[in-house]
Amino acid sequence: MTVDLSVQLGDWSWRNPFTVASGTFAAGRPYADLWSQTATTGSADSLALSQAAPLSCLGALTTKGVSRQPWLGNTGLRMTETASGMLNSIGLQNPGVEAFCRDDLPWLARQQVPVIVNVSGHSEADYVAVIERLEQEPAVSAYELNISCPNVDCGGMSFGVDPVAAGRITALSRAATDRPLIVKLTPNVTDITVIARAVEAAGADALSLINTVAGLAIDRRRRQLVFERGVAGLSGPAIKPIALYAVARCHQAVNLPLIGMGGISQVEDVVDFILAGATAVAVGTATFTDPLTVPRLIRDLGQWCQDQGVTSLSELVGVAQLP
Ligand SMILES: Cc1cc2nc3c(=O)[nH]c(=O)nc-3n(C[C@H](O)[C@H](O)[C@H](O)COP(=O)(O)O)c2cc1C
């Protein structure tokens, strides 16, 4: 039986449903080296990794957030483990769009993988400026607007919790590009479908669901909060049920392809997200535990489809509906 893992996000075809979650894969270089070594040593033959272009196994690669100017990120402790997950307070640290174009894009252009640039900013003008700069770069395939980061003061999630602000920033970004425009939403709202409908009406092509869940950690010895900013973003298996709920609700509410993420580490997680309504998935925190998670999941999803007699993933999307 031939299994077709390719998926269709609107007019855009991916060779399989897998991307990496922004901020957990840098611009891909450390993983490309490691995956290439794995291909060379043959220690994981069944992973079908190319030595020359190991990232080409991905449906698409999503970069760390890129902003108009360099961002230093947050000071103090930036990560801590939790039960079944982790909290981070990185604060969207990145060297800015010019450095990204100079240092990362020429390399990314040679990796034979579509590149989604995750865009962040303090203001509407910042988001538009990043997109306008990247429009000059043929190596960029699509944009993912991060309007959902919980651990920055200004920008980030403040756009994603208000349907008017979310719609405006989507419309302005839409006007700046004809490339696919993905908007990444936060679960830290009362009703995510209100935001989803607003960005759909403003011209988004797809939604990424979800960014991290706002959380707190306490340093008991010092009797204070662990993170200087207080709030941090929870990710990993702990948030999977929250993410599935967001995907299932948005699948009912909008007519856009959904990229599901939050706690994916096993093939069963991938299948759950697709059944809930995701067309594609992203893997983040699990890559910190096992850097080969994504290649393993690609292999395992093919095997799972074989075992289940599934010839095309489109058969499964949204089959498990909310009442
Ligand atoms: C260390 C870290 C950094 C992140 N940085 C970004 C970012 O720059 N932009 C963004 O949209 N999401 C960012 N995220 C959120 C992830 O892309 C993803 O939405 C979230 O972690 C849930 O997926 P996971 O449970 O598989 O990690 C980050 C997450 C982590 C753990």
The ligand as an SDF file (V2000), in Angstrom:
LIG
                    3D

 31 33  0  0  0  0  0  0  0  0999 V2000
   12.1320   27.8900   24.3000 C   0  0  0  0  0  0  0  0  0  0  0  0
   10.9200   28.2650   23.5000 C   0  0  0  0  0  0  0  0  0  0  0  0
   10.9700   29.3700   22.6410 C   0  0  0  0  0  0  0  0  0  0  0  0
    9.8610   29.7280   21.8830 C   0  0  0  0  0  0  0  0  0  0  0  0
    9.9460   30.8030   21.0270 N   0  0  0  0  0  0  0  0  0  0  0  0
    8.8860   31.1070   20.2340 C   0  0  0  0  0  0  0  0  0  0  0  0
    8.9700   32.1670   19.2570 C   0  0  0  0  0  0  0  0  0  0  0  0
   10.0220   32.7930   19.0760 O   0  0  0  0  0  0  0  0  0  0  0  0
    7.8640   32.4590   18.5080 N   0  0  0  0  0  0  0  0  0  0  0  0
    6.6980   31.7440   18.6580 C   0  0  0  0  0  0  0  0  0  0  0  0
    5.7170   32.0350   17.9520 O   0  0  0  0  0  0  0  0  0  0  0  0
    6.6030   30.7100   19.5360 N   0  0  0  0  0  0  0  0  0  0  0  0
    7.6490   30.3900   20.3260 C   0  0  0  0  0  0  0  0  0  0  0  0
    7.5560   29.3380   21.2020 N   0  0  0  0  0  0  0  0  0  0  0  0
    6.3060   28.5320   21.2730 C   0  0  0  0  0  0  0  0  0  0  0  0
    6.4190   27.2460   20.4430 C   0  0  0  0  0  0  0  0  0  0  0  0
    6.6380   27.5490   19.0770 O   0  0  0  0  0  0  0  0  0  0  0  0
    5.1380   26.3700   20.5770 C   0  0  0  0  0  0  0  0  0  0  0  0
    4.0180   27.1180   20.1720 O   0  0  0  0  0  0  0  0  0  0  0  0
    4.8990   25.8680   21.9960 C   0  0  0  0  0  0  0  0  0  0  0  0
    6.1140   25.6020   22.6630 O   0  0  0  0  0  0  0  0  0  0  0  0
    4.0140   24.6160   22.0460 C   0  0  0  0  0  0  0  0  0  0  0  0
    4.6040   23.5130   21.3890 O   0  0  0  0  0  0  0  0  0  0  0  0
    5.4760   22.3750   22.1770 P   0  0  0  0  0  0  0  0  0  0  0  0
    4.6610   21.9530   23.3810 O   0  0  0  0  0  0  0  0  0  0  0  0
    5.6740   21.2770   21.1760 O   0  0  0  0  0  0  0  0  0  0  0  0
    6.7640   23.0270   22.5750 O   0  0  0  0  0  0  0  0  0  0  0  0
    8.6570   28.9620   21.9810 C   0  0  0  0  0  0  0  0  0  0  0  0
    8.6110   27.8470   22.8370 C   0  0  0  0  0  0  0  0  0  0  0  0
    9.7290   27.4770   23.5860 C   0  0  0  0  0  0  0  0  0  0  0  0
    9.6460   26.2650   24.4780 C   0  0  0  0  0  0  0  0  0  0  0  0
  1  2  1  0
  2  3  1  0
  2 30  2  0
  3  4  2  0
  4  5  1  0
  4 28  1  0
  5  6  2  0
  6  7  1  0
  6 13  1  0
  7  8  2  0
  7  9  1  0
  9 10  1  0
 10 11  2  0
 10 12  1  0
 12 13  2  0
 13 14  1  0
 14 15  1  0
 14 28  1  0
 15 16  1  0
 16 17  1  0
 16 18  1  0
 18 19  1  0
 18 20  1  0
 20 21  1  0
 20 22  1  0
 22 23  1  0
 23 24  1  0
 24 25  2  0
 24 26  1  0
 24 27  1  0
 28 29  2  0
 29 30  1  0
 30 31  1  0
M  END
$$$$
